[in-house]
Structures are given as structure tokens and as C-alpha cells.
């Protein structure tokens, strides 16, 4: 019993020391999406003032469907609905896509795993001045299985699911970069 008390006292001392060291830092943490105490607009309000116009892509093309998917996902992430506040900024985007075979069956020479990728470039433009305040590039690469060559509808569905996953990842990347831009207050 006497050997347990020194070990317990040592552990309590370590916990107390950790609490003392962490106490000065407790007031430094501020959640990114929380309202600021200084009266400045919250991050959600700044993101709601970004207009996301439709991407300039040929109607009826596969990329046009992806452009709508990216735009919708991005608008939902920024303001939770189809429209935000009166726009102060406009976000212009361009995308390119690619598909490649990763693994090919040696007997049939047909792909069994494919990779789908989207490359996106974007510019955040201040509407009042027409000045580009932020620009960047992002990409997404997703892979998917090709479930046998006789199952052409399953292959088409797997490809479409990969496109949707890549589009959501592009929207997440752009939203994160916009949020960090506005949060930094630049």
C-alpha cells in the first residue's frame, strides 16, 4: 500500500503541472466559424458574400454535369443553400478532367482499375474593383474498380460515382482555401 501512494502522488503532480502549463493558452483558442468578439463579420458571413456563377462549359457535356456538381457542393458548403448574401466577390473556376487505366488485365488487355482526376483553377474577384484578390489551383484523383467487362452499366455507374467524389473533393478544397483566406483577414 505504501508503494501505491508515491506513484499516485507523482501522477497527480504531473497532471497538475500539465494543467498549469496549459492554463495560459486556454484563452488563445477560437473556433474558425464562431462569431468574433470584436464585432467584425463572422467567417460564415464573409463566405456568404461570394457569388459562384455557372462554369463556362459546353451544355450536355460530361464536364458540364461536373461543373454543376462542383458549383452546388461549393455553394452548399459556403452558405448552406442556393443563394447567399448580396455578393461582394465572384468566384470564377475552370476545370479539366482526365481518366487513366491503372491496372490492365493481361489476358484481355482491358482495364480493371481506373483513375479519374479533376484539375481546377479558381480566382476570387472583388466585384467592386474587378481585382483578383486570390487565385489558386487544386486537384482531385480518385480510383474505381471496373467490375468485369460484361457489366457495362456497373462500369458506367462506378465512373460516375468517381466523378461525383472528385467533384466534392474539389469543392471541399476550394471552400477550405477560401475560409482560410477570409479567416486570416488578408
Buried (B, 14 or more C-beta within 10 A) or exposed (E): EEEEEEEEEEEEEEEEEEEEEEEEEEEEEEEEEEBEEEEEBBBBBBBBBBBBEEBEBEEEEEBBBBBBBBBBBBBEBBBEEEEBBEBBBBBBBBBEBEEEEEEBEEEEEEBBEBBBBBBBBBBBBEBEEEEEEBEBEBBBBBBBBBBEEEEEEEBEEBBBEBBBBBBBBBBBBBBEBBBEBBBEEE
